[in-house]
Amino acid sequence: MPESVATRLERHVIKPGLCIGCGACVACSRGGEMRYTDTGPVPSFPAGEQLPELAIEACPAYRLNYPDMYMVHYGRHPENWLTGIAQKVWTGYAADESIRRAGASGGVLTRVLIHLLETGRVDGVIAARQGVPTPAEARAVICHMTAEVLECAQSVYIPVSMLDILRQLEPGKRYAITCLPEQSAALRKLQAGGHPQANQIKYVVGPYTGTALYPAAIRAFLRSKGIGADDPITSLKWRAGEWPGYLEIKTGSGKVVRTKKVYYNFLIPFYVTHASLQSMDFANEFADLAVGDAWSPKLEAQGGGHSVIVTRTAEMEAIISEMHERMLLALQEEQPLKASEMHGHMLDFKKRGGYLRNRWRRKTGRAAPDYGYRPANVPTSRIFVEIVISGIFAVGRTGIARWIVSHIPERIIGPLFDNLRKGWKAASKPTKRKGLSDFRVVIGGEKA
């Protein structure tokens, strides 16, 4: 008797720890739900539930074939496999200063979502909101008013299930949704498979996404500040204040913790999600609109927050141009290659690093997702760099390493990690950028 879809998901995705918690499989179920744990959301199904084949076909941690999806969704493969298909690439920000300051990176996504609502292009917006159901947690919510969208303006760096909410959509209504890269790809597979609620999504927008943290990182950070688990979190903002922002946590005892984004990044080697390491999609390749921080010395010096903005469809490009003409967005068109150089480090981390990490998992008998393509060439020097990177992550996720780092004061570990990070990036930059400008792929099976 063939295995059920639920059993296959459990054996190939959930048990090996590959699940990214996107909720696509739950969106295909009748009685399933997402359970939130210290390692993010995980699907759970009642005994005997018969899931459709689409539930596993859409799973981005299983065998979601990117080249095939490109042909189905766009009708062609991208010329640039680093950043995907692009109509135009811009840098800019929301012209409304209050929206710009409220957002994590120029407020572009927030302003676009509000515009889609105000112009009647959609009836609702699905976005992740920090503070639901508790201050330390985050969930997907459906917004119908501008004020509700503004409440979702901040970044969220812990996993949030976005697709299981599809079951709550009102028939006949149109929606926009914010998705991380793998969630966008899974949604496109659901749409191609005829999922009725998925096809109520008219626009998919989302951020460039490098690394996310398991929820347990929050308490580890507070321990490094000398705050115990008996002091409840009453407010959490990942990127409060002036761009690039700082982590701000308020507790029941009245304590307020603020630390620069570049300082709390020390948590990454210890609490980075498996999804961050296995994904090969940084630029949100299946979003109609993809937005990332504009890491440019010139733009950073101006302050206020700037974004790289990529439109992937003619319709979305028309919307962005309309907003530019109406002075809702302040934009400057960029050359795609120039814009991609702002994120060369993370593009390499995903496209070549993700491939190597998945390949090594398979070679050691562990499960790993197959995205249907691989880099045509990875320099030997880049392989050695990845050995170092993966070694750091392997040590960092051990219990003893997490215990040690949570007991080192943040005022020490934060600046120390930031200096080590800058030194490592400078030392590894020539190797990690080598061959990246001429990045090519091989479509098909995994190299032996």
Backbone hydrogen bonds in HBPLUS format (Angstrom, degrees):
<---DONOR---> <-ACCEPTOR-->    atom                        ^
c    i                          cat <-CA-CA->   ^        H-A-AA   ^      H-
h    n   atom  resd res      DA  || num        DHA   H-A  angle D-A-AA Bond
n    s   type  num  typ     dist DA aas  dist angle  dist       angle   num
A0008-ARG N   A0004-SER O   3.01 MM   4  6.33 157.2  2.07 150.6 156.8     1
A0009-LEU N   A0005-VAL O   2.90 MM   4  6.15 156.9  1.96 152.0 158.4     2
A0010-GLU N   A0006-ALA O   3.00 MM   4  6.20 156.7  2.05 143.1 149.5     3
A0011-ARG N   A0007-THR O   2.91 MM   4  6.11 160.6  1.94 149.8 155.0     4
A0012-HIS N   A0008-ARG O   2.84 MM   4  5.78 167.2  1.85 151.7 155.5     5
A0013-VAL N   A0009-LEU O   2.92 MM   4  5.20 146.3  2.03 133.7 141.3     6
A0014-ILE N   A0009-LEU O   2.93 MM   5  6.25 163.2  1.96 151.2 156.9     7
A0015-LYS N   A0010-GLU O   2.85 MM   5  5.61 164.4  1.87 149.4 154.2     8
A0018-LEU N   A0013-VAL O   2.92 MM   5  5.07 143.5  2.06 164.9 167.0     9
A0017-GLY N   A0014-ILE O   3.04 MM   3  5.29 154.0  2.11 108.3 116.4    10
A0163-LEU N   A0022-CYS O   2.89 MM 141  5.91 164.7  1.92 173.2 169.8    11
A0027-ALA N   A0023-GLY O   2.96 MM   4  6.18 147.0  2.07 148.4 157.8    12
A0028-CYS N   A0025-CYS O   3.08 MM   3  5.24 143.6  2.22  98.8 109.4    13
A0029-SER N   A0026-VAL O   2.99 MM   3  4.99 161.9  2.02 106.6 112.2    14
A0033-GLU N   A0044-SER O   2.90 MM  11  5.44 152.2  1.98 153.2 162.1    15
A0044-SER N   A0033-GLU O   2.80 MM  11  5.44 142.2  1.94 160.5 172.4    16
A0035-ARG N   A0042-VAL O   2.77 MM   7  5.19 171.9  1.78 154.3 151.4    17
A0042-VAL N   A0035-ARG O   2.74 MM   7  5.19 151.2  1.82 143.4 152.8    18
A0037-THR N   A0040-GLY O   3.09 MM   3  5.01 153.6  2.16 110.6 118.9    19
A0040-GLY N   A0037-THR O   3.03 MM   3  5.01 149.7  2.12 114.5 111.3    20
A0049-GLU N   A0046-PRO O   3.15 MM   3  5.82 160.3  2.19 142.6 140.8    21
A0055-ALA N   A0052-PRO O   3.02 MM   3  5.70 154.2  2.08 118.0 124.5    22
A0056-ILE N   A0053-GLU O   3.13 MM   3  5.81 144.4  2.27 116.1 123.5    23
A0057-GLU N   A0053-GLU O   3.04 MM   4  6.26 157.2  2.09 150.0 157.0    24
A0058-ALA N   A0054-LEU O   2.99 MM   4  5.84 149.0  2.09 143.8 147.4    25
A0059-CYS N   A0056-ILE O   3.17 MM   3  5.01 157.8  2.22  99.2 105.9    26
A0062-TYR N   A0059-CYS O   3.19 MM   3  5.46 162.4  2.22 113.2 115.1    27
A0370-ASP N   A0062-TYR O   3.11 MM 308  6.52 154.1  2.18 146.2 153.0    28
A0069-MET N   A0065-ASN O   2.99 MM   4  6.20 156.8  2.05 148.4 155.7    29
A0066-TYR N   A0371-TYR O   2.90 MM 305  5.56 153.6  1.97 133.3 137.5    30
A0070-TYR N   A0066-TYR O   2.84 MM   4  6.07 151.4  1.93 156.3 163.9    31
A0071-MET N   A0067-PRO O   3.21 MM   4  6.53 155.8  2.28 145.5 150.6    32
A0072-VAL N   A0068-ASP O   3.00 MM   4  6.30 155.7  2.06 149.6 156.8    33
A0073-HIS N   A0069-MET O   2.82 MM   4  5.87 170.3  1.83 153.8 156.8    34
A0074-TYR N   A0070-TYR O   2.78 MM   4  5.32 147.7  1.88 136.1 147.0    35
A0075-GLY N   A0070-TYR O   3.05 MM   5  6.38 128.0  2.34 141.5 149.4    36
A0075-GLY N   A0071-MET O   3.06 MM   4  4.16 124.5  2.38  98.0 111.1    37
A0084-GLY N   A0080-ASN O   2.89 MM   4  5.60 139.3  2.06 149.1 161.1    38
A0087-GLN N   A0311-THR O   2.59 MM 224  5.40 169.9  1.60 153.4 157.1    39
A0311-THR N   A0088-LYS O   3.14 MM 223  5.63 164.9  2.16 157.2 161.9    40
A0334-GLU N   A0089-VAL O   2.80 MM 245  5.49 173.5  1.80 150.0 148.0    41
A0090-TRP N   A0309-ILE O   2.80 MM 219  4.93 161.7  1.83 146.8 153.1    42
A0309-ILE N   A0090-TRP O   2.78 MM 219  4.93 168.4  1.79 141.9 143.3    43
A0091-THR N   A0332-GLN O   2.86 MM 241  5.30 146.7  1.97 142.2 152.9    44
A0332-GLN N   A0091-THR O   2.78 MM 241  5.30 141.0  1.93 157.0 168.0    45
A0092-GLY N   A0307-SER O   2.97 MM 215  5.36 144.6  2.09 140.2 150.2    46
A0307-SER N   A0092-GLY O   2.83 MM 215  5.36 154.8  1.89 149.3 158.0    47
A0093-TYR N   A0330-ALA O   3.03 MM 237  5.46 144.9  2.16 139.4 150.1    48
A0330-ALA N   A0093-TYR O   2.88 MM 237  5.46 167.6  1.89 168.7 171.3    49
A0094-ALA N   A0106-GLY O   2.82 MM  12  5.94 170.9  1.83 163.8 162.0    50
A0095-ALA N   A0328-LEU O   2.96 MM 233  5.23 167.7  1.97 127.8 129.8    51
A0099-ILE N   A0096-ASP O   3.09 MM   3  5.48 121.4  2.45 106.9 120.6    52
A0100-ARG N   A0096-ASP O   2.94 MM   4  6.20 163.3  1.97 158.0 163.6    53
A0101-ARG N   A0097-GLU O   2.93 MM   4  6.06 160.3  1.97 148.4 152.7    54
A0102-ALA N   A0098-SER O   3.05 MM   4  6.10 142.3  2.20 133.7 144.0    55
A0103-GLY N   A0099-ILE O   3.07 MM   4  6.22 144.7  2.20 148.5 155.6    56
A0111-ARG N   A0107-GLY O   2.97 MM   4  6.11 161.4  2.00 150.1 155.5    57
A0112-VAL N   A0108-VAL O   2.91 MM   4  6.12 160.3  1.95 156.5 161.7    58
A0113-LEU N   A0109-LEU O   2.98 MM   4  6.16 165.2  2.00 153.9 157.6    59
A0114-ILE N   A0110-THR O   3.03 MM   4  6.24 159.9  2.07 150.5 155.9    60
A0115-HIS N   A0111-ARG O   2.97 MM   4  6.14 154.6  2.03 143.7 151.0    61
A0116-LEU N   A0112-VAL O   2.91 MM   4  6.21 154.0  1.97 151.7 158.5    62
A0117-LEU N   A0113-LEU O   3.15 MM   4  6.45 150.7  2.24 144.0 151.2    63
A0118-GLU N   A0114-ILE O   2.83 MM   4  6.08 167.8  1.85 155.8 159.5    64
A0119-THR N   A0115-HIS O   2.93 MM   4  5.96 151.9  2.01 150.2 155.7    65
A0121-ARG N   A0116-LEU O   3.01 MM   5  5.17 130.9  2.26 153.7 163.8    66
A0122-VAL N   A0116-LEU O   3.31 MM   6  5.86 145.3  2.43 136.0 132.2    67
A0120-GLY N   A0117-LEU O   3.11 MM   3  5.27 160.7  2.15 107.2 112.8    68
A0123-ASP N   A0174-ARG O   2.71 MM  51  5.33 163.0  1.74 137.4 143.0    69
A0176-ALA N   A0124-GLY O   3.08 MM  52  6.58 149.9  2.18 149.5 158.4    70
A0125-VAL N   A0143-CYS O   2.84 MM  18  4.95 156.3  1.90 142.2 149.7    71
A0143-CYS N   A0125-VAL O   2.65 MM  18  4.95 171.6  1.66 153.0 155.8    72
A0126-ILE N   A0176-ALA O   2.81 MM  50  6.18 163.2  1.84 152.8 158.3    73
A0178-THR N   A0126-ILE O   2.96 MM  52  6.29 146.4  2.07 155.3 165.3    74
A0127-ALA N   A0141-VAL O   3.06 MM  14  5.66 155.6  2.12 154.5 161.7    75
A0141-VAL N   A0127-ALA O   2.83 MM  14  5.66 158.2  1.88 160.5 165.8    76
A0129-ARG N   A0139-ARG O   2.84 MM  10  5.65 164.5  1.86 158.8 161.0    77
A0139-ARG N   A0129-ARG O   3.25 MM  10  5.65 151.4  2.34 140.4 141.8    78
A0131-GLY N   A0137-GLU O   2.68 MM   6  5.42 156.8  1.73 172.9 167.4    79
A0137-GLU N   A0134-THR O   3.01 MM   3  5.32 157.4  2.06 115.1 122.4    80
A0148-GLU N   A0145-MET O   3.05 MM   3  5.34 124.8  2.37 102.9 116.7    81
A0149-VAL N   A0145-MET O   3.17 MM   4  6.61 151.2  2.26 150.2 158.4    82
A0150-LEU N   A0146-THR O   2.98 MM   4  6.30 159.0  2.03 155.9 161.7    83
A0151-GLU N   A0147-ALA O   3.19 MM   4  6.45 136.8  2.39 136.5 146.9    84
A0152-CYS N   A0149-VAL O   2.92 MM   3  5.30 152.9  1.99 109.7 118.7    85
A0153-ALA N   A0150-LEU O   3.16 MM   3  5.06 163.6  2.18 109.9 110.4    86
A0213-LEU N   A0157-TYR O   2.77 MM  56  5.92 178.4  1.77 169.4 170.0    87
A0166-LEU N   A0163-LEU O   3.08 MM   3  5.63 166.0  2.10 115.4 119.9    88
A0167-ARG N   A0164-ASP O   3.43 MM   3  6.36 163.8  2.46 120.6 121.8    89
A0168-GLN N   A0165-ILE O   2.86 MM   3  5.47 163.2  1.89 121.3 127.0    90
A0169-LEU N   A0166-LEU O   3.19 MM   3  5.54 171.0  2.20 115.5 118.2    91
A0173-LYS N   A0170-GLU O   3.15 MM   3  5.71 162.1  2.18 139.8 140.7    92
A0175-TYR N   A0200-GLN O   3.01 MM  25  6.17 153.0  2.08 155.4 155.2    93
A0202-LYS N   A0175-TYR O   2.71 MM  27  5.67 150.9  1.79 154.7 163.8    94
A0177-ILE N   A0203-TYR O   2.98 MM  26  6.47 149.6  2.08 152.3 161.3    95
A0205-VAL N   A0177-ILE O   2.91 MM  28  6.20 171.8  1.92 165.1 167.9    96
A0179-CYS N   A0205-VAL O   2.92 MM  26  6.36 147.8  2.02 148.0 158.3    97
A0183-GLN N   A0180-LEU O   3.03 MM   3  5.26 119.1  2.41 106.4 122.3    98
A0184-SER N   A0180-LEU O   2.93 MM   4  6.17 153.1  2.00 160.9 169.8    99
A0185-ALA N   A0181-PRO O   3.13 MM   4  6.46 158.6  2.18 150.2 155.3   100
A0186-ALA N   A0182-GLU O   2.95 MM   4  6.15 158.9  2.00 144.5 150.3   101
A0187-LEU N   A0183-GLN O   2.89 MM   4  6.05 156.2  1.95 147.3 153.7   102
A0188-ARG N   A0184-SER O   3.02 MM   4  6.29 154.9  2.08 147.0 153.4   103
A0189-LYS N   A0185-ALA O   3.10 MM   4  6.42 147.8  2.21 144.3 153.0   104
A0190-LEU N   A0186-ALA O   2.98 MM   4  6.32 153.6  2.05 147.5 154.9   105
A0191-GLN N   A0187-LEU O   2.87 MM   4  6.18 158.2  1.92 152.0 158.1   106
A0192-ALA N   A0188-ARG O   2.90 MM   4  6.11 160.2  1.93 145.5 150.9   107
A0193-GLY N   A0189-LYS O   2.92 MM   4  6.07 138.8  2.09 140.8 152.0   108
A0193-GLY N   A0190-LEU O   3.17 MM   3  5.01 124.2  2.50  90.2 104.6   109
A0195-HIS N   A0190-LEU O   3.00 MM   5  5.37 165.6  2.02 157.2 152.4   110
A0194-GLY N   A0191-GLN O   3.06 MM   3  5.25 163.2  2.09 109.2 112.9   111
A0199-ASN N   A0195-HIS O   3.12 MM   4  6.32 146.1  2.24 151.7 160.9   112
A0200-GLN N   A0197-GLN O   2.96 MM   3  5.13 160.0  2.00 106.3 112.3   113
A0201-ILE N   A0198-ALA O   3.12 MM   3  5.62 161.9  2.15 111.3 116.9   114
A0288-ASP N   A0204-VAL O   2.68 MM  84  5.34 134.1  1.88 138.6 152.5   115
A0289-LEU N   A0204-VAL O   3.34 MM  85  6.79 149.0  2.44 147.6 153.5   116
A0206-GLY N   A0289-LEU O   3.02 MM  83  6.51 146.3  2.13 160.2 170.4   117
A0291-VAL N   A0206-GLY O   3.05 MM  85  6.37 152.2  2.13 145.9 154.0   118
A0208-TYR N   A0291-VAL O   2.76 MM  83  5.79 144.8  1.88 135.6 137.4   119
A0209-THR N   A0282-PHE O   2.95 MM  73  5.27 154.6  2.02 145.2 152.4   120
A0273-THR N   A0212-ALA O   3.08 MM  61  5.83 152.6  2.16 141.3 143.0   121
A0214-TYR N   A0271-TYR O   2.90 MM  57  5.53 154.8  1.97 153.2 161.1   122
A0217-ALA N   A0214-TYR O   2.92 MM   3  5.80 167.7  1.94 130.0 134.0   123
A0218-ILE N   A0215-PRO O   3.09 MM   3  5.92 155.8  2.15 124.0 128.3   124
A0220-ALA N   A0216-ALA O   3.27 MM   4  6.54 156.7  2.33 147.2 154.1   125
A0221-PHE N   A0217-ALA O   2.91 MM   4  6.09 153.7  1.98 147.6 154.0   126
A0222-LEU N   A0218-ILE O   3.06 MM   4  6.41 157.2  2.11 146.3 152.4   127
A0223-ARG N   A0219-ARG O   2.89 MM   4  6.14 151.5  1.97 146.4 154.1   128
A0224-SER N   A0220-ALA O   3.13 MM   4  6.45 146.5  2.25 141.2 149.5   129
A0224-SER N   A0221-PHE O   3.05 MM   3  5.15 120.6  2.42  95.7 110.5   130
A0225-LYS N   A0222-LEU O   2.90 MM   3  4.93 143.3  2.03  98.3 110.2   131
A0227-ILE N   A0222-LEU O   2.89 MM   5  5.15 168.5  1.90 142.9 140.3   132
A0226-GLY N   A0223-ARG O   2.90 MM   3  4.85 162.1  1.93 105.9 110.4   133
A0410-GLU N   A0224-SER O   3.12 MM 186  5.31 145.6  2.24 124.6 125.9   134
A0231-ASP N   A0228-GLY O   3.21 MM   3  5.81 165.0  2.24 116.3 119.2   135
A0252-GLY N   A0232-PRO O   2.70 MM  20  5.26 145.3  1.81 152.4 162.2   136
A0234-THR N   A0250-LYS O   2.75 MM  16  5.51 168.6  1.77 141.3 145.1   137
A0235-SER N   A0250-LYS O   3.32 MM  15  5.02 146.9  2.43 136.1 130.2   138
A0250-LYS N   A0235-SER O   2.92 MM  15  5.02 162.9  1.95 140.6 144.8   139
A0237-LYS N   A0248-GLU O   2.89 MM  11  5.18 157.6  1.94 152.6 159.1   140
A0248-GLU N   A0237-LYS O   2.85 MM  11  5.18 168.1  1.86 156.8 160.7   141
A0240-ALA N   A0246-TYR O   2.84 MM   6  5.26 143.8  1.97 157.4 147.8   142
A0246-TYR N   A0240-ALA O   2.93 MM   6  5.26 143.4  2.07 134.4 146.1   143
A0245-GLY N   A0242-GLU O   2.69 MM   3  5.15 132.3  1.92 136.5 132.8   144
A0261-LYS N   A0245-GLY O   3.23 MM  16  6.04 151.6  2.31 147.4 139.4   145
A0247-LEU N   A0259-THR O   2.78 MM  12  5.33 141.4  1.93 169.0 163.5   146
A0259-THR N   A0247-LEU O   3.00 MM  12  5.33 146.6  2.11 141.5 151.6   147
A0249-ILE N   A0257-VAL O   2.86 MM   8  5.07 156.0  1.92 144.1 152.3   148
A0257-VAL N   A0249-ILE O   2.74 MM   8  5.07 172.6  1.74 157.9 160.2   149
A0251-THR N   A0255-LYS O   2.97 MM   4  5.35 152.7  2.04 151.4 156.8   150
A0254-GLY N   A0251-THR O   2.94 MM   3  5.49 161.6  1.98 117.7 123.0   151
A0263-TYR N   A0260-LYS O   2.87 MM   3  5.16 143.7  2.01 104.9 116.5   152
A0264-TYR N   A0260-LYS O   3.09 MM   4  6.55 159.3  2.13 162.0 166.3   153
A0266-PHE N   A0263-TYR O   3.23 MM   3  6.22 165.5  2.26 123.2 124.9   154
A0267-LEU N   A0264-TYR O   3.22 MM   3  6.09 173.9  2.23 121.5 123.0   155
A0268-ILE N   A0265-ASN O   2.98 MM   3  5.55 159.7  2.02 118.5 124.1   156
A0270-PHE N   A0267-LEU O   3.04 MM   3  5.48 138.4  2.22 112.0 124.0   157
A0271-TYR N   A0267-LEU O   2.91 MM   4  5.93 147.4  2.02 161.4 171.9   158
A0272-VAL N   A0268-ILE O   2.95 MM   4  4.91 125.4  2.25 153.4 146.4   159
A0276-SER N   A0273-THR O   3.13 MM   3  5.31 127.0  2.42  98.6 111.1   160
A0277-LEU N   A0274-HIS O   3.01 MM   3  5.19 126.5  2.31 100.0 113.9   161
A0278-GLN N   A0274-HIS O   2.94 MM   4  6.18 147.2  2.05 154.6 164.5   162
A0279-SER N   A0275-ALA O   3.07 MM   4  5.83 147.5  2.18 146.6 151.2   163
A0287-ALA N   A0284-ASN O   3.21 MM   3  5.68 166.7  2.23 120.9 121.0   164
A0312-ARG N   A0288-ASP O   2.93 MM  24  5.07 166.4  1.95 148.3 146.9   165
A0290-ALA N   A0310-VAL O   2.96 MM  20  5.14 164.8  1.98 149.9 154.5   166
A0310-VAL N   A0290-ALA O   2.83 MM  20  5.14 167.5  1.85 161.9 164.7   167
A0292-GLY N   A0308-VAL O   2.95 MM  16  5.11 154.8  2.01 141.3 149.2   168
A0308-VAL N   A0292-GLY O   2.74 MM  16  5.11 159.1  1.78 143.4 150.7   169
A0294-ALA N   A0306-HIS O   3.04 MM  12  5.39 153.6  2.11 134.3 128.0   170
A0296-SER N   A0294-ALA O   2.90 MM   2  5.68 127.3  2.18 110.0  94.1   171
A0300-GLU N   A0296-SER O   2.72 MM   4  5.82 168.3  1.74 170.3 174.5   172
A0301-ALA N   A0297-PRO O   3.04 MM   4  6.02 148.6  2.14 137.7 144.8   173
A0302-GLN N   A0299-LEU O   3.06 MM   3  5.22 136.5  2.26  99.9 111.9   174
A0303-GLY N   A0300-GLU O   3.11 MM   3  5.36 143.2  2.25 103.3 113.4   175
A0317-GLU N   A0313-THR O   2.98 MM   4  6.21 155.4  2.04 148.6 156.1   176
A0318-ALA N   A0314-ALA O   2.95 MM   4  6.17 150.7  2.04 144.6 152.1   177
A0319-ILE N   A0315-GLU O   3.08 MM   4  6.41 148.0  2.19 143.4 151.9   178
A0320-ILE N   A0316-MET O   2.96 MM   4  6.23 163.6  1.99 154.0 157.4   179
A0321-SER N   A0317-GLU O   2.90 MM   4  6.06 160.2  1.94 148.9 154.7   180
A0322-GLU N   A0318-ALA O   2.93 MM   4  6.03 150.8  2.02 139.0 147.3   181
A0323-MET N   A0319-ILE O   2.95 MM   4  6.24 155.4  2.01 148.3 154.6   182
A0324-HIS N   A0320-ILE O   2.91 MM   4  6.16 147.1  2.02 143.9 153.4   183
A0325-GLU N   A0321-SER O   2.89 MM   4  6.14 160.8  1.93 151.0 155.5   184
A0326-ARG N   A0322-GLU O   2.98 MM   4  6.19 148.1  2.08 144.9 153.7   185
A0328-LEU N   A0323-MET O   2.78 MM   5  5.03 158.7  1.82 163.7 161.4   186
A0329-LEU N   A0323-MET O   3.29 MM   6  5.68 146.7  2.41 117.5 116.0   187
A0327-MET N   A0324-HIS O   3.02 MM   3  4.97 156.8  2.07 103.7 109.4   188
A0338-LYS N   A0335-GLN O   3.05 MM   3  5.31 114.6  2.49 106.2 121.6   189
A0339-ALA N   A0335-GLN O   3.00 MM   4  6.29 161.9  2.04 160.8 166.6   190
A0340-SER N   A0336-PRO O   2.91 MM   4  6.12 154.1  1.98 149.1 156.2   191
A0341-GLU N   A0337-LEU O   3.15 MM   4  6.37 136.5  2.35 141.5 151.8   192
A0341-GLU N   A0338-LYS O   3.25 MM   3  5.32 133.5  2.48  95.5 107.6   193
A0342-MET N   A0339-ALA O   3.12 MM   3  5.63 151.4  2.20 109.7 117.5   194
A0343-HIS N   A0340-SER O   2.99 MM   3  5.48 152.9  2.07 111.4 119.4   195
A0344-GLY N   A0341-GLU O   3.45 MM   3  4.91 169.9  2.46 100.9  99.1   196
A0347-LEU N   A0343-HIS O   2.87 MM   4  6.01 160.4  1.90 164.1 170.8   197
A0348-ASP N   A0344-GLY O   3.04 MM   4  6.10 158.4  2.09 145.7 150.7   198
A0349-PHE N   A0345-HIS O   3.06 MM   4  6.28 151.3  2.14 136.4 145.0   199
A0350-LYS N   A0346-MET O   3.00 MM   4  6.21 146.5  2.11 145.2 152.0   200
A0351-LYS N   A0347-LEU O   2.85 MM   4  5.92 164.3  1.87 157.0 158.2   201
A0352-ARG N   A0348-ASP O   3.08 MM   4  5.39 148.3  2.19 130.7 140.4   202
A0353-GLY N   A0348-ASP O   2.99 MM   5  6.33 167.3  2.01 160.6 162.8   203
A0354-GLY N   A0349-PHE O   3.07 MM   5  6.45 116.3  2.49 123.8 140.4   204
A0354-GLY N   A0350-LYS O   2.98 MM   4  4.75 133.6  2.20 104.9 118.8   205
A0356-LEU N   A0352-ARG O   3.03 MM   4  6.24 165.4  2.05 148.5 152.3   206
A0357-ARG N   A0353-GLY O   2.92 MM   4  6.12 166.7  1.94 157.4 161.0   207
A0358-ASN N   A0354-GLY O   3.00 MM   4  6.14 161.4  2.04 148.3 153.3   208
A0359-ARG N   A0355-TYR O   2.89 MM   4  6.03 158.3  1.93 151.2 158.0   209
A0360-TRP N   A0356-LEU O   2.92 MM   4  6.11 161.9  1.96 152.7 156.9   210
A0361-ARG N   A0357-ARG O   3.09 MM   4  6.28 149.5  2.18 139.9 148.2   211
A0362-ARG N   A0358-ASN O   3.11 MM   4  6.44 161.6  2.15 150.0 153.6   212
A0363-LYS N   A0359-ARG O   2.96 MM   4  6.23 156.1  2.01 149.5 156.8   213
A0364-THR N   A0360-TRP O   3.08 MM   4  6.22 133.2  2.31 140.7 151.2   214
A0364-THR N   A0361-ARG O   3.18 MM   3  5.28 136.7  2.37  97.9 109.6   215
A0366-ARG N   A0361-ARG O   2.82 MM   5  5.01 155.6  1.88 155.9 147.5   216
A0365-GLY N   A0362-ARG O   3.06 MM   3  5.09 158.5  2.10 110.3 110.9   217
A0444-GLY N   A0372-GLY O   3.03 MM  72  5.36 163.1  2.06 129.6 134.1   218
A0374-ARG N   A0442-VAL O   2.99 MM  68  5.36 146.3  2.10 140.6 151.3   219
A0442-VAL N   A0374-ARG O   2.74 MM  68  5.36 158.4  1.79 159.8 167.3   220
A0376-ALA N   A0440-ARG O   2.82 MM  64  5.45 171.5  1.83 134.2 132.2   221
A0382-ARG N   A0379-PRO O   2.93 MM   3  5.21 126.0  2.23 101.9 116.2   222
A0383-ILE N   A0379-PRO O   3.17 MM   4  6.63 144.7  2.30 146.5 156.6   223
A0383-ILE N   A0380-THR O   3.06 MM   3  5.06 121.5  2.41  95.1 110.0   224
A0384-PHE N   A0380-THR O   3.11 MM   4  6.52 154.1  2.18 151.5 157.8   225
A0385-VAL N   A0381-SER O   3.09 MM   4  6.40 151.7  2.18 142.0 149.5   226
A0386-GLU N   A0382-ARG O   3.01 MM   4  6.27 153.9  2.08 144.3 151.0   227
A0387-ILE N   A0383-ILE O   3.01 MM   4  6.35 142.5  2.16 143.9 154.2   228
A0388-VAL N   A0384-PHE O   3.29 MM   4  6.67 152.6  2.37 145.2 150.7   229
A0389-ILE N   A0385-VAL O   3.00 MM   4  6.36 164.1  2.02 151.4 155.7   230
A0390-SER N   A0386-GLU O   2.79 MM   4  5.83 174.9  1.79 154.9 156.6   231
A0391-GLY N   A0387-ILE O   2.95 MM   4  5.90 145.0  2.07 134.8 145.0   232
A0392-ILE N   A0388-VAL O   3.00 MM   4  6.28 150.8  2.08 149.4 156.3   233
A0393-PHE N   A0389-ILE O   3.11 MM   4  6.50 159.4  2.16 151.0 156.3   234
A0394-ALA N   A0390-SER O   2.88 MM   4  6.05 155.4  1.94 146.3 153.5   235
A0395-VAL N   A0391-GLY O   3.05 MM   4  6.24 159.1  2.09 147.6 152.0   236
A0396-GLY N   A0392-ILE O   2.81 MM   4  5.89 159.8  1.85 148.3 155.3   237
A0397-ARG N   A0393-PHE O   3.08 MM   4  6.17 147.8  2.19 148.9 153.0   238
A0398-THR N   A0395-VAL O   3.16 MM   3  5.62 163.2  2.19 114.3 119.4   239
A0402-ARG N   A0398-THR O   3.09 MM   4  6.36 161.7  2.13 153.3 158.4   240
A0403-TRP N   A0399-GLY O   2.94 MM   4  6.12 154.1  2.01 146.3 153.9   241
A0404-ILE N   A0400-ILE O   2.97 MM   4  6.16 161.6  2.00 147.6 152.2   242
A0405-VAL N   A0401-ALA O   3.03 MM   4  6.23 172.5  2.04 153.6 155.2   243
A0406-SER N   A0402-ARG O   3.09 MM   4  6.13 149.9  2.19 142.2 149.9   244
A0407-HIS N   A0404-ILE O   3.05 MM   3  5.37 152.2  2.13 107.1 115.8   245
A0408-ILE N   A0405-VAL O   3.37 MM   3  5.30 167.4  2.39 100.9 104.4   246
A0412-ILE N   A0409-PRO O   2.91 MM   3  5.50 154.6  1.97 115.2 123.4   247
A0413-ILE N   A0409-PRO O   3.01 MM   4  6.32 165.4  2.03 158.8 160.0   248
A0414-GLY N   A0410-GLU O   2.79 MM   4  5.21 156.6  1.85 136.3 143.6   249
A0416-LEU N   A0412-ILE O   3.17 MM   4  6.16 157.2  2.23 147.6 154.3   250
A0417-PHE N   A0413-ILE O   2.83 MM   4  5.80 163.1  1.86 145.7 150.4   251
A0418-ASP N   A0414-GLY O   2.97 MM   4  6.20 160.4  2.01 152.6 158.7   252
A0419-ASN N   A0415-PRO O   2.97 MM   4  6.18 157.9  2.02 149.5 154.1   253
A0420-LEU N   A0416-LEU O   2.96 MM   4  6.21 157.5  2.01 148.7 155.6   254
A0421-ARG N   A0417-PHE O   2.73 MM   4  5.90 157.6  1.78 153.0 159.6   255
A0422-LYS N   A0418-ASP O   3.01 MM   4  6.22 161.2  2.04 145.8 150.2   256
A0423-GLY N   A0419-ASN O   2.98 MM   4  6.15 159.5  2.02 145.1 150.9   257
A0424-TRP N   A0420-LEU O   2.83 MM   4  6.03 159.6  1.87 150.3 156.1   258
A0425-LYS N   A0421-ARG O   2.89 MM   4  6.07 163.3  1.92 152.6 157.2   259
A0426-ALA N   A0422-LYS O   3.01 MM   4  6.15 156.9  2.07 145.1 151.3   260
A0427-ALA N   A0423-GLY O   2.94 MM   4  6.12 156.7  1.99 146.2 152.9   261
A0428-SER N   A0424-TRP O   2.83 MM   4  5.90 158.4  1.87 153.4 159.0   262
A0429-LYS N   A0425-LYS O   2.90 MM   4  5.53 126.0  2.20 136.5 147.0   263
A0431-THR N   A0428-SER O   3.07 MM   3  5.40 117.4  2.48 107.2 122.2   264
A0432-LYS N   A0428-SER O   2.83 MM   4  5.98 168.7  1.84 165.6 169.6   265
A0433-ARG N   A0429-LYS O   2.88 MM   4  5.84 148.8  1.98 154.6 160.6   266
A0434-LYS N   A0430-PRO O   3.14 MM   4  5.93 123.6  2.47 127.8 140.0   267
A0434-LYS N   A0431-THR O   3.31 MM   3  5.15 138.9  2.49  92.3 103.6   268
A0436-LEU N   A0433-ARG O   2.97 MM   3  5.21 166.0  1.99 126.7 129.1   269
A0438-ASP N   A0435-GLY O   3.33 MM   3  5.49 145.7  2.45  99.5 108.9   270
A0439-PHE N   A0436-LEU O   3.21 MM   3  4.91 138.8  2.39 116.6 109.4   271
